[in-house]
Amino acid sequence: MAVPFIDLFAWIVLLVVVATLVATVVALGVMPGRIARRRGHPWAQAVTVGSWATLVFGFVFWPLILVWAYVDAPERRGADR
């Protein structure tokens, strides 16, 4: 019994959609950490962890993490100043 072309086409479309969704989630998870490392952010690892954590737990704070990746932390003043 041969598989109709439309069934095969539907499976291919489904696989492409799932692969695109996975690639999008991975790209969104990596982006803030990569930006923070590139900009020399002092808490780049925390930005990376925050990005993945917010994606896993609902995406609500992801824009905040993205902004945090762009924020430059002020230098701490030494005791001699």
ChimeraX commands (.cxc) that place a marker at each C-alpha (Angstrom):
marker #1 position 0.00,0.00,0.00 radius 0.5
marker #1 position 1.55,3.27,-1.14 radius 0.5
marker #1 position 1.48,6.40,0.96 radius 0.5
marker #1 position -0.42,9.19,-0.76 radius 0.5
marker #1 position 1.66,12.20,-1.74 radius 0.5
marker #1 position -0.39,14.57,0.41 radius 0.5
marker #1 position 0.40,12.54,3.56 radius 0.5
marker #1 position 4.10,12.59,2.80 radius 0.5
marker #1 position 3.95,16.32,2.10 radius 0.5
marker #1 position 2.10,16.94,5.39 radius 0.5
marker #1 position 4.79,15.07,7.36 radius 0.5
marker #1 position 7.55,17.05,5.67 radius 0.5
marker #1 position 5.79,20.34,6.44 radius 0.5
marker #1 position 5.29,19.26,10.05 radius 0.5
marker #1 position 8.99,18.41,10.43 radius 0.5
marker #1 position 10.03,21.75,8.91 radius 0.5
marker #1 position 7.69,23.66,11.26 radius 0.5
marker #1 position 8.99,21.80,14.33 radius 0.5
marker #1 position 12.61,22.34,13.28 radius 0.5
marker #1 position 11.93,26.05,12.75 radius 0.5
marker #1 position 10.33,26.37,16.19 radius 0.5
marker #1 position 13.25,24.61,17.88 radius 0.5
marker #1 position 15.77,26.78,16.01 radius 0.5
marker #1 position 13.87,29.93,17.01 radius 0.5
marker #1 position 13.80,28.98,20.70 radius 0.5
marker #1 position 17.52,28.18,20.65 radius 0.5
marker #1 position 18.32,31.48,18.89 radius 0.5
marker #1 position 16.27,33.44,21.42 radius 0.5
marker #1 position 17.91,31.60,24.31 radius 0.5
marker #1 position 21.43,32.27,23.08 radius 0.5
marker #1 position 21.00,35.88,21.94 radius 0.5
marker #1 position 21.14,37.88,25.22 radius 0.5
marker #1 position 24.13,35.94,26.56 radius 0.5
marker #1 position 26.01,36.35,23.32 radius 0.5
marker #1 position 25.28,40.08,23.28 radius 0.5
marker #1 position 26.40,40.44,26.91 radius 0.5
marker #1 position 29.68,38.58,26.26 radius 0.5
marker #1 position 30.37,40.61,23.14 radius 0.5
marker #1 position 29.83,43.87,25.05 radius 0.5
marker #1 position 32.02,42.75,27.97 radius 0.5
marker #1 position 29.17,42.71,30.48 radius 0.5
marker #1 position 30.41,41.87,34.00 radius 0.5
marker #1 position 27.51,39.46,34.56 radius 0.5
marker #1 position 27.40,37.84,31.12 radius 0.5
marker #1 position 26.95,34.34,32.57 radius 0.5
marker #1 position 23.99,35.53,34.66 radius 0.5
marker #1 position 22.43,37.07,31.56 radius 0.5
marker #1 position 22.83,33.76,29.74 radius 0.5
marker #1 position 21.27,31.76,32.57 radius 0.5
marker #1 position 18.47,34.30,32.92 radius 0.5
marker #1 position 17.72,34.11,29.23 radius 0.5
marker #1 position 17.37,30.33,29.22 radius 0.5
marker #1 position 15.45,30.29,32.51 radius 0.5
marker #1 position 12.89,32.82,31.34 radius 0.5
marker #1 position 12.38,30.93,28.08 radius 0.5
marker #1 position 11.78,27.70,29.98 radius 0.5
marker #1 position 9.39,29.34,32.44 radius 0.5
marker #1 position 7.19,31.30,30.11 radius 0.5
marker #1 position 9.05,33.99,28.14 radius 0.5
marker #1 position 7.62,36.82,30.28 radius 0.5
marker #1 position 10.90,38.36,31.46 radius 0.5
marker #1 position 12.93,37.63,28.31 radius 0.5
marker #1 position 12.71,41.27,27.06 radius 0.5
marker #1 position 14.00,42.43,30.45 radius 0.5
marker #1 position 16.97,40.06,30.14 radius 0.5
marker #1 position 17.64,41.39,26.65 radius 0.5
marker #1 position 17.73,44.96,27.99 radius 0.5
marker #1 position 20.02,43.78,30.82 radius 0.5
marker #1 position 22.44,42.43,28.21 radius 0.5
marker #1 position 22.81,45.95,26.81 radius 0.5
marker #1 position 23.15,47.75,30.18 radius 0.5
marker #1 position 26.67,48.62,31.22 radius 0.5
marker #1 position 27.24,48.21,34.94 radius 0.5
marker #1 position 28.94,51.17,36.60 radius 0.5
marker #1 position 32.50,50.73,37.82 radius 0.5
marker #1 position 32.87,50.25,41.56 radius 0.5
marker #1 position 34.81,52.97,43.28 radius 0.5
marker #1 position 37.89,51.84,45.12 radius 0.5
marker #1 position 38.54,52.55,48.78 radius 0.5
marker #1 position 41.23,55.10,47.86 radius 0.5
marker #1 position 38.81,57.51,46.17 radius 0.5
marker link #1:1,2 radius 0.2
marker link #1:2,3 radius 0.2
marker link #1:3,4 radius 0.2
marker link #1:4,5 radius 0.2
marker link #1:5,6 radius 0.2
marker link #1:6,7 radius 0.2
marker link #1:7,8 radius 0.2
marker link #1:8,9 radius 0.2
marker link #1:9,10 radius 0.2
marker link #1:10,11 radius 0.2
marker link #1:11,12 radius 0.2
marker link #1:12,13 radius 0.2
marker link #1:13,14 radius 0.2
marker link #1:14,15 radius 0.2
marker link #1:15,16 radius 0.2
marker link #1:16,17 radius 0.2
marker link #1:17,18 radius 0.2
marker link #1:18,19 radius 0.2
marker link #1:19,20 radius 0.2
marker link #1:20,21 radius 0.2
marker link #1:21,22 radius 0.2
marker link #1:22,23 radius 0.2
marker link #1:23,24 radius 0.2
marker link #1:24,25 radius 0.2
marker link #1:25,26 radius 0.2
marker link #1:26,27 radius 0.2
marker link #1:27,28 radius 0.2
marker link #1:28,29 radius 0.2
marker link #1:29,30 radius 0.2
marker link #1:30,31 radius 0.2
marker link #1:31,32 radius 0.2
marker link #1:32,33 radius 0.2
marker link #1:33,34 radius 0.2
marker link #1:34,35 radius 0.2
marker link #1:35,36 radius 0.2
marker link #1:36,37 radius 0.2
marker link #1:37,38 radius 0.2
marker link #1:38,39 radius 0.2
marker link #1:39,40 radius 0.2
marker link #1:40,41 radius 0.2
marker link #1:41,42 radius 0.2
marker link #1:42,43 radius 0.2
marker link #1:43,44 radius 0.2
marker link #1:44,45 radius 0.2
marker link #1:45,46 radius 0.2
marker link #1:46,47 radius 0.2
marker link #1:47,48 radius 0.2
marker link #1:48,49 radius 0.2
marker link #1:49,50 radius 0.2
marker link #1:50,51 radius 0.2
marker link #1:51,52 radius 0.2
marker link #1:52,53 radius 0.2
marker link #1:53,54 radius 0.2
marker link #1:54,55 radius 0.2
marker link #1:55,56 radius 0.2
marker link #1:56,57 radius 0.2
marker link #1:57,58 radius 0.2
marker link #1:58,59 radius 0.2
marker link #1:59,60 radius 0.2
marker link #1:60,61 radius 0.2
marker link #1:61,62 radius 0.2
marker link #1:62,63 radius 0.2
marker link #1:63,64 radius 0.2
marker link #1:64,65 radius 0.2
marker link #1:65,66 radius 0.2
marker link #1:66,67 radius 0.2
marker link #1:67,68 radius 0.2
marker link #1:68,69 radius 0.2
marker link #1:69,70 radius 0.2
marker link #1:70,71 radius 0.2
marker link #1:71,72 radius 0.2
marker link #1:72,73 radius 0.2
marker link #1:73,74 radius 0.2
marker link #1:74,75 radius 0.2
marker link #1:75,76 radius 0.2
marker link #1:76,77 radius 0.2
marker link #1:77,78 radius 0.2
marker link #1:78,79 radius 0.2
marker link #1:79,80 radius 0.2
marker link #1:80,81 radius 0.2
view
